[in-house]
Amino acid sequence: MFVTPAYAQAAGAAPAVSPLVQFLPFILIFVIMYFLLIRPQQKRMKEHRAMIEAIKKGDRIVTAGGLIAKVTGVGADDSDEITGEIAAGVKVQIVRSTVTAVLSKTAPANTN
């Protein structure tokens, strides 16, 4: 019940820690998150944007909804729509950003 004077005395003050050392774990976590999550996602977005811009007439594409279509018309560069044929005589308007893959690209014409 009684506390001896040795236990009642205040412990020695902790040494001062640099603010950089205190934030070092947060900085390391952010660096790890950048290289594992943010950077690969930006790379995928850049590749997807390049794929969408390279779509031309004759390509076969897959949309986010699962439709497979042959591109029959591409709007102007600022246009966000593509015309695709999903069956003989059935044409649909497709928003460029919903294209998830290009199955086959059109081959350049043979000049021989």
TABEL-V984869 format. One record per residue. PHI is phi in whole degrees, -180 to 180 (999 if undefined). PSI is psi in whole degrees, 0 to 359 (999 if undefined). D_CENTER is the distance of its C-alpha to the mean C-alpha in whole Angstrom. Layout:
BEGIN
phi=PHI psi=PSI d_center=D_CENTER
phi=PHI psi=PSI d_center=D_CENTER
END
This chain:
BEGIN
phi=999 psi=323 d_center=64
phi=-90 psi=136 d_center=65
phi=-94 psi=128 d_center=62
phi=-72 psi=154 d_center=64
phi=-58 psi=331 d_center=63
phi=-67 psi=322 d_center=61
phi=-78 psi=333 d_center=58
phi=-78 psi=341 d_center=59
phi=-72 psi=148 d_center=58
phi=-69 psi=144 d_center=55
phi=-72 psi=161 d_center=52
phi=-63 psi=147 d_center=52
phi=-65 psi=140 d_center=49
phi=-70 psi=146 d_center=46
phi=-65 psi=148 d_center=45
phi=-66 psi=133 d_center=42
phi=-106 psi=136 d_center=39
phi=-64 psi=142 d_center=37
phi=-61 psi=330 d_center=34
phi=-64 psi=320 d_center=32
phi=-67 psi=326 d_center=33
phi=-68 psi=324 d_center=32
phi=-92 psi=356 d_center=28
phi=-57 psi=316 d_center=28
phi=-61 psi=322 d_center=26
phi=-67 psi=321 d_center=24
phi=-64 psi=316 d_center=23
phi=-64 psi=320 d_center=22
phi=-63 psi=317 d_center=20
phi=-64 psi=318 d_center=18
phi=-63 psi=317 d_center=18
phi=-64 psi=317 d_center=17
phi=-63 psi=322 d_center=14
phi=-62 psi=311 d_center=13
phi=-76 psi=335 d_center=13
phi=-94 psi=332 d_center=12
phi=-120 psi=305 d_center=9
phi=-70 psi=310 d_center=8
phi=-63 psi=313 d_center=8
phi=-62 psi=324 d_center=7
phi=-66 psi=319 d_center=3
phi=-64 psi=322 d_center=5
phi=-65 psi=316 d_center=7
phi=-63 psi=319 d_center=5
phi=-64 psi=320 d_center=4
phi=-65 psi=317 d_center=8
phi=-64 psi=319 d_center=9
phi=-64 psi=317 d_center=8
phi=-62 psi=318 d_center=10
phi=-66 psi=322 d_center=13
phi=-64 psi=317 d_center=13
phi=-65 psi=320 d_center=14
phi=-69 psi=335 d_center=16
phi=-88 psi=359 d_center=18
phi=-67 psi=133 d_center=19
phi=-138 psi=172 d_center=23
phi=-58 psi=134 d_center=26
phi=100 psi=344 d_center=27
phi=-70 psi=149 d_center=23
phi=-101 psi=130 d_center=23
phi=-126 psi=161 d_center=19
phi=-121 psi=132 d_center=18
phi=-94 psi=170 d_center=17
phi=-64 psi=334 d_center=15
phi=-82 psi=355 d_center=19
phi=96 psi=3 d_center=20
phi=-76 psi=138 d_center=22
phi=-107 psi=125 d_center=23
phi=-137 psi=154 d_center=24
phi=-100 psi=128 d_center=26
phi=-71 psi=123 d_center=25
phi=-109 psi=346 d_center=28
phi=-162 psi=139 d_center=27
phi=-121 psi=129 d_center=24
phi=-70 psi=183 d_center=25
phi=-63 psi=169 d_center=25
phi=-58 psi=325 d_center=22
phi=-84 psi=352 d_center=22
phi=-77 psi=146 d_center=22
phi=-105 psi=13 d_center=20
phi=-122 psi=149 d_center=21
phi=-127 psi=144 d_center=22
phi=-99 psi=127 d_center=25
phi=-128 psi=150 d_center=25
phi=-108 psi=117 d_center=28
phi=-96 psi=342 d_center=28
phi=-155 psi=170 d_center=31
phi=-59 psi=115 d_center=35
phi=82 psi=1 d_center=35
phi=-109 psi=107 d_center=32
phi=-111 psi=142 d_center=30
phi=-131 psi=153 d_center=27
phi=-90 psi=132 d_center=25
phi=-123 psi=134 d_center=21
phi=-78 psi=132 d_center=18
phi=-55 psi=319 d_center=16
phi=-69 psi=346 d_center=13
phi=-87 psi=357 d_center=14
phi=-75 psi=124 d_center=14
phi=-104 psi=336 d_center=12
phi=-156 psi=152 d_center=14
phi=-110 psi=114 d_center=17
phi=-75 psi=313 d_center=20
phi=-143 psi=134 d_center=23
phi=-91 psi=155 d_center=23
phi=-75 psi=137 d_center=26
phi=-83 psi=145 d_center=29
phi=-64 psi=149 d_center=30
phi=-64 psi=141 d_center=34
phi=-82 psi=127 d_center=37
phi=-97 psi=12 d_center=39
phi=-76 psi=999 d_center=42
END
